Amino acid sequence: MTRFARWTALAVSAALLAAGCSGGSSDDERDGTAFGWGRCEASDGAPAPGADWQCGTLEVPLDWAKPDGETIELALIRAKATGDDRLGSLLFNFGGPGGSGVSMMPAYAPNVSKLRERYDLVSWDPRGVAASEGVRCREDEEIQAAESVDTTPDTPAEERAYFRDAADFGQGCQEAAGKLLAHVSTTDTARDLDRIRRTLGDDRLNYFGISYGTELGGVYAHLFPEKVGRMNLDAVVDPTADTMGHAKNQARGFQRALENYLRSTGRDPEQGTREIAQLLDRIDAEPLPTSSAGRELTQTLALTGIVLPLYTKEGWPALTGALQAAEKGDGSALLALADGYNERDASGRYSTTTHSQRVISCSDAKQRPTAAQTKKLLPEFERISPVFGPFLGWDTAGWCHDWPVPGRHDTPEVSAPGAAPILVIGNTGDPATPYEGARRMADELGEDVGVVLTWKGEGHGAYGSGSDCVDSTVNAYLLDGTVPKDGKVCS
């Protein structure tokens, strides 16, 4: 997965709640695993999520090849079903990789109140994330200092600095994570997911995966096809794409979203794209001043600020204002948007989401393009998107450069013959996981398994985004087991 694959729309639209776990009551013993739910506590200055929510920690093997060896702890959160006709647990993964389910689940719960009538809502911090042995590769001061590194290097000196910074980040992850760094792959997490299912006492996994969570769901279905219950995959990652393929997909997806945004403002998409690319070039040559003390708007921060509001149509007006301010020489608004994506608070503290994203995606990705390979393909990336292409092209070489552990695969295996039907939702305007990935996921899952639902909408994800057609179809599937016809379209 490339850098812009995170599901950040939720992080922007709702305050993230950080919940710790305390020892509690009602211990259960299932599959030989002791587990208990208890009261959720506040952490990092954020309030606890409320009395409806319970938290707990579950031990799982560090190395699934050694199930009786060293263990790590996973943090879980749950809200019980509100109705009497309970179906079991519905587990959520909100994407990333690296998103904290413990933080996001309470914020997302109002969107799925209908599902909560019959399901316990459950999520967790995957291994290497937040409260589940979360990895912090750099301190806040180092992260801010790295903002000056040019991520689309134009000179040999900038290129050396870019790759030196990438190697330094990987070394920091190795020092922070130790043995865990080699055991944070999606396959490891899929096995954790099955342990969670068994611990909760569910015969089959009922699952709601968003963005990267769709890849995790596909990998789970491949490993445990007979344990698939009702599985909903929304904002689907293309499982046939390798590192280069993901970067090209995202360049196309964000360019498509940018053009849709420009049309909505009455601007010609080609001319608007050219003007934004020229603005980024000017910022690359001379960063813009901002109202944030001691910080300038670099080209990378400007691009990140453009990316964030494309995740949801509701963010488009903010993008208009930020671009207008930047054209006048003020980078403050784009910097604020970039800080939102990077989860930097007003005190200058960054979350560890980006760190976890990198350690998980580099644990997965076997393909590690070299600088020479990337340079050869940069013209193609720029043709796909003059705005996003150069960054995403360079990112393929820098993201896992000199990474301390090898990757697991070129593309994930998601074939799941014999699994129950899996609902796969594609949004035609999705910037981060372009629509085409939904059909490819369904094809890879296999005949009579993957069922595609198309929404002709904008933003990252479909459920809860304003389409009654999408929401009612998903609800009927998850609550009643009603599988829609493959290829159903919601406009």
N, C-alpha and C positions, 0 to 999 in steps of 0.2 A: 504494500500500500504506500502511496506517496503522501506527501505531507498534508495535502488539503482534503484527505479522506475522512477527517473527523466529523462527527455529527454535532455541530456547534450551534445549530439554531436554537436548541433548547437552552444551552448555556447562556445565550443572549436574551431570550425571551422570558426566562424565569430565573429567580435567584437560586443559586445552587446551595443546598443545605448539606453541611458536612456533619455526619453523624458517627459517633463512636459507639462501641458496644460495651455493655456491662454484663457481669454475670447475672443469670436469671433463673427462672423457674421452668417447670414443665419439661424436664429433660426427656428426650426420646432416645431409644437405642434401635437403630435400624442398620442392617448390613454391617454389623459389628462396629458402628461408628457412634460414639456418644455425642449428643448435640443438645443444646438447650437455647430457647429463645429468652431474651431478657429485655430490659429497658434500654432504649437508645439514648445516648448522652451527647451533649454538645461537644464540638471540638473545633479548634482553630478559630475561636471567637464566634462561630455560627451557632444558632440555637438548635436544640434537638427537634426532630421533625414532628413531634406531637404524640399524644397518648395512643393513637391508632397504630403506631408503628412499633415493631419489635426488632431487635438486632441480636446477632449471635456470631460466633466464630466456629468454623469447621476445619478440622485438620485433614490435609490431603498429602499424599507423598510428594516430596520434592521432585523425585524422578519416578515416573510411572513404570519404568523398567525395573524398579526396585521398590515394589509396593510396601514392603515391610521395613524400608529404610527410613532415612531422615524425613521429617515432615515440615510443612509450612502451614500457615493459617490463612483461611479466606474469611473475609467479612461479609455477612449477609444481612439483608433487611427484608421485612415482611409486613404487609397489612392484610388481615384476614378478610375473607369474603363477607359481604354485608348481607347476603340473602341466605335462605335455608337450603336451596337446591345446589349445593356446592359440587363443582366438577373436579376440584383439586387445586394444584398450584399452576400459575402461569408465570414463567421465568422470562425476564427481560434483559437483553443486552443492548445498550444504547449506542454502541459503535466506538470509534476511535481508529485503531485499537488504543486503549488507554483510558476510556471513559469510566468514571466511577458510578456504578449502579447504585451504591449505597447513597450517594449524594443526589443522583438524578431521579431515582424512583419516586420519592415524595413529590418532587416538582412536576413529574409527568403524570402522576396518579389522577389528577382531575380530568385529563384527556381520556382516561380509560375507566371512568366510573361505571359505565355499563358493564364492562368486563368484570369489574370487581364484584358485581352482584353474585357471580357464581364461581369466581376464582380468588384464591389468595394471590395477591400481587407480590412477587418475590424478585429481588435482584441481588447482585453481589459485585464486589470489586474483584475482577479477575486477577490471577497471580501477577505480581509485579506492578499492581495498580493501587494507589492510595493506601487504604487500610489493610490491603492484602500483600504485605511485604513490598509496598510501593518503592520504586527506584527513583532516587534523586541524583542525577548525574552532575549537576552544577548548582552552585549557590546563586542566589538572586543577583548579586553584584556581577558575577561572571556571565550570567545570561544577558544582563543589560549591556555589558561591555561587548558581547559578541554581536550586538545589533549593528555595530559598525562594519562587520565583515560583509563584503560584497558577494552576494550569492549568485550573481551573474557576472563572473569576473571577465574583465576586458583586457587585462595585461598579465604578463607572467607573474608579477609580484602579487596581484590580486588573486590569481589562481593558486599560488603557493599558500597564501594566507587562508583561502577558502578550504583547501584540503588539510592544512595544518589544524584549523579549527575543528573540522569534522573528525579527524583522528583523536584530537584532544577530548572531544565529547565522548567518543566511544571508550576511551581510556577511563574517563570519569565514571561511566556506567559500569565498567568492569570492576573498578575499585568499590563502587557503592553496592553492587548486586552480588559480587562474588560468585558462588556456585549457582545461584539462581539464574544468572544471565543465560545459561545454556538450557534452561527449562521453562521458558516463558512463551513457547510457540502456541499457535492456535490449536494444534493437536493436543498439547498438554492441557489447555483450557477446556477443550471439548471433553476430555476425560474427567476433568474436575466437574464439568456440568453434569455428567452422568452420575458422579458421586453425590452431587447435590440432589439430583432427582431421587436417587435411592434413599438418601437421608430424609427427604421430605415424605417418603412413603408413597410416591406416585409410581404406578406401573409403567406409565409412558410419559414422555416429556412433552408438555404443552409449552410452547415457546414463542416469543415475540422478539425478533431480531431486527435491528435498524442499522443501515449502513454496514460497517465492518461486522456488526452482529449477524448480517446475512451470511457472510463467509463462515463465521463460527457455526451458524446453524447448518450450513451445507456440510461442513466437515463432521459435525456431530452425526448428521443423517448418514454419512458414509460409514462412519465407525460403528454406529448403533442403529441400523435401519429398522430393526424390529422394535425399537424402543421409541420411535417417533410417534407422537400423538397428533395434536393439532399444532402445526408449525406455520407461523406467519412471517415472511421475509419481506421487508419494506425498505426501499432505497438500496437496490441490490448491487453488490460488487460483482464484477465480471470475473468468474472463476477461471476463464480461459486465458486471461491476460497475465503476462509476466511483468517484471519491473518496468521495462520500457513500455509495454502495452498499457499498463495502468496510467503511466504518465501521459501518454498520448490520449487515452480515454478522457482523463481529467482536463487536458488542454482543450479538447473538443467540447466537453461538457460545460466548462466555465465560459468558454467563448460563446457557446450557444446561449447560455443564461445572460451573458453581458449584452449580446445582440437583442435578446428579448427585452431586457431592461431599456436599452437605448431606444427601441421602437416605442416603448411605453411613454417615453418622454418626447416623442415626435422627432427624434434625431435619426439620421441615416446611419445604420449600423456600421457600414464600412468606414464612413468618415469619422464617426464617433470613436470607433476602435483605434483609428490612426491617431486621433487627437490624444487619447488616453495613453497610447504607447509613447507618443512624443513627450507627454507630461512626465512619464516614468523615466524617460531618457534624461530629461532636464534635472530631475531629482537625483538621478544617479550621478550626474556631474556635480551637482550642488544641492545637498540635502536642505530641506526647508526648516525654518525655525518653527518652534511650537511653544505653547504656553506651559509645557511640562519642563520644570527646571532642569537644565543640563542635558536635555534630550532633543535631538533633531529627528526629522522624518527622513529616513533613508529610503532608497528605492524598494528594498525588501519589505520594510514596514508599510510603505505606501501600497504595495501590491497586496499585502495581507489585509490592509484596511479595505481594499476594493473587494477582496474575496468574501469577507464576512457577510455583508448585506446581501450578497447573491444567494445565500443559503435559504432565504425566505423572502417572498415578494413584499412582505411588510417592511423589509429593510431597505427597499429601493429608495424611498425619499431621503433616508439618511445618507445614502451613497451620493445622491444628487448634491446635497448640501456640502458634503465633504470634498467632492471633486471641484465644486465651484470655489470653495475656500482655498484649496490647493492651487488652483489656477491663478488666484490672487496673491499667492505667496505664503499662505498660512497652512501649515501642516497639522494643526492641532486636532481637527476632526478626524482625519484619516489615522492619526496616531491613536486616538481614543478607540477607533474601531479595531485597529490592530491589537491594542491591549486587550480588547474584549475577546478576540480570537485566541490570543496567547494566554488568557486568563491571568492577567496581571492586575492586581488591585491598586487602590490609590496610594497605598504605603510602599509600593514597589515590590511586593511579594508575588512570585509566580507560582502557579500550581505545577504539579508534577505530571500533568496529562501528556504534554509533549514528550517528556522523558520516557514515560511508559509506552507511548505510541512508537517511539523509535526502537526501544529494546524489543518490543514484540514484533514489529514489522521486519526488523533486521534478523530476528531469530527465524522468521519464516522464509525470507527471500534468499534463495540461492544465487540468483543472478545479481552480480555486482559489476555493472558497467564501468569501464575505465574512462579516464578523461578523454583519451583519444577516441573511443567509441562514441562518447557523448558529443564531442565536437563535430564528428562526422554527421550526426543526426540533427544538430542544432538548426540547420536551415529548414528541415522538415517540421520541427517543432514550431519554428517561427511562422511557417506557412499555415499551420493549423491554428495558431493564435499568436499574433504579434504581442499581445499583452501578457498572456500566461505561459506561452510556449518556452521562452528562454529560461525562465525560472524552473519550470518543471523538467526541462531537458537537463539542466545542470544538476538538479536535485537527484536524478537517477544515479549520478556518479558520486555525489557528496553524502547522501543520506546514510549509507552504510559503508562509507569508505574506511578501509583498514579496521573493519569491525572485529572484535576479539573472538567471536565464535562464528562458525559457519552457519549458513541458512539451511533450511530443511527441504525446500522444494522450489521449482520454477513456477508452478501453478498448483493450487490446492486441489486435492482429490475430493470431489463432492458427489460422485455417483452413488445412488442409494436404491438399487433394485430391491423391490419388496417393501419399501417404506410406504406408509400411508400418504395420501395426497398432501402436498405442501403448497401453500398459497404464496406466490411470488409476485410482488407488486412493483411495477415500473412506472415512473413519472416522466413524461416526455420532456419536461423542462428541468430535470434534476441536474445541477451543475457538478456535484462531487462524484456521484455514481450514475453516469449517463444511462438513459433508458435502455439502450441495447443490451446492457448486462443482464436485465431481467430474463429476456428470452434465452440468453446463453446459459444462465443458471438453470432454468427449467429444462433445457435440453440436456445439460450435464447431469442433473438429478436423475433423469431417465423417463422413459415413456410411462404414462399413468401416475407419475409422481409429481413432477413440477407442473403447476397450473398457473398461468400468467393472467394477472389483472392489470390493465393499463389505465392510468389516469392522465388525462391531457391537462396538466397543471404546471405550476412553477414551484421551485424550491426543492429542498432536500427532504424527501419523504412524502408520503401521501396520506396516511391515516391521521385524522385529526387536523387536516389542513384546509378544511372547508368543503369537502365533497361528501354530501350525504350518501351518494352512490358508493363511494369507497368505504365509508364507515359502516354502512349497513351490510355490505358484502362481507367485510372482515368480521363484524359482529356475528352474522349468521353462521359463518364458518367456525369461529372459535367457540361460540355458545351452543350452537345446534348441530355442528358438524356438516352443515350444508356447503358442499363444494361447488363453486360457480363453474360455468362452462369455460374451458381453456380459451383465452383470447377475449374475454369480456372487456369492454371499454367503458370507462366512466369519463364524461366530458364536463 
